[in-house]
Amino acid sequence: MATFIALTVLVLSSIYLILKTKQKQKQKLFNEAVSMEVNYLFQDRPGQYSGDYRTKSGVFVFRTEPKDNALKNLVIKEVKPSHPALLVNLEQIVVVPFEQKKEGKSDVSVRFKLLKKKGELSTLEGKGIRVSGVLNFGKSKPKTFSTVLKIGELYQSKDPLDQTT
C-alpha cells in the first residue's frame, strides 16, 4: 500500500513538472516574439452597448509590438482575468496583424463585463490577466502561447489624432 501511494505521488509530481515546463516554454516563446501591454477603460455610461443599465462594462486594450521580424500575426483565442468579478466572453478570435505594419504598436481591444455579484472594482491596475492564442510566423508552423500579464493603468491613446484639445 505504501509503495502504491509513493508511486502515485511520484507520477503526479512528474506530470505537474512536465506541465509546468511546457507552460514556461510557451511563455518564453511569447516574450521573445512579442511585447504586449494591457490597459483598461471603463464604459462611460452603463448599458451603452448592452442595453442593461445595471451592468458596468469596459474594454481591455492590448498594445502589441513584434520583437521578431518573422512574426506575421498574433491570434488571441482566450482572455481570462484573474479577478472573479471580470467576465470576458470572446465571441470570435482577435487577430493582431504585424506583416503590413512596419513600425509602431498595434492596439486591439476586448470587451469585459463587471459582475456586481462578485465584487465592486474601481481600478484594475496590477490585477492579472491570462492571454492565450497562436503566434503565426512567416516560414514556420504556428506556435501556441499562454502568458499572464499585469493590467496597467487606464488606457490613453498615444495617437495624436485621437487626442481632443
MIPAKE-69103 format. One record per residue (C-alpha): x, y, z. Coordinates in steps of 0.02 Angstrom, whole numbers, plus 50000, padded with zeros to 5 digits. Each point is the difference from the previous one (the first is absolute). Example, Ala and Ser with C-alpha at 12.3 -4.5 7.8 and 13.67 -1.06 7.14 Angstrom:
% residues 2
506154977550390500695017249967
% end
This chain:
% residues 165
500005000050000501405012250044500864995749834498405004249906499845016950086501835004049970499834995349816498425010649982500865015050078501504997649886498924998849843498945015150047501565010250041500764995349832498435005149906499945016550094501825003949959499764995649816498485011449987500895014150091501504998549882498875000749846499135015550070501675008850028500554995649822498405007749929500235015750104501835001449949499544998249815498715013850019501205011850090501334997449866498795003449856498865013950064499955014750119498245002350073499235012350122498224998850066499025015550050498165002050040498615012449976498305000050087498465003949897499375017850026498164995750017499384983050064498964991049870500725010349859500294984749891499084985950088498375008950042500124993850181500195015650107500464989850154501564992749917501655009350003501204995449862501555005749910501444994549891501734992950019501175007949875501474989249946501445010549932501174988249908501645001849909500954985949912501774996050054500254986749866499985005749817499354983049943498395002150101498525002649882498615001550129499414995450173498324991850030499205002150171498824985550036499715001950186500065014250126499734995650181500155013350137500554993750171498665010050093498334990650012498985016049972500675001949823499214990149859500714999349823498984991049869500974999149838498714996449867501364999349868501894999649995500985016350000501365001649868501435012450020500865002249830501855004249993500434996149818499305016249926500545011050145501855003849992500155011750149499075003750160498814990750109498334992149959498535002750117498554987750010498614999850128498964986750085498385003850095499724994850180498535000550120500135003950184498914988050100499345009150153499624983550089501864996250007500565016850070500235018249955501585006149915500535018049979501704996149924500734985149909501805005750008501174986050056498734986049979500524984849897499314994649832500374983749907500125001449811500184984949888500004997349814501134996949851501545008649928500064998649810501745001349924500395002349815500924984049956499704988750150498454991950072498905009350126500504999050183498785000750146500325011550147499295003650170500585014050113499455009750153500155018949991499705013850127498655012549955500735017449985499235017050027498465007549918500154999949810500495016149915500225000449813501775004149943499365005449829500005019149985498444999049888499014992250143500455013750125498705013550028500535017650044
% end
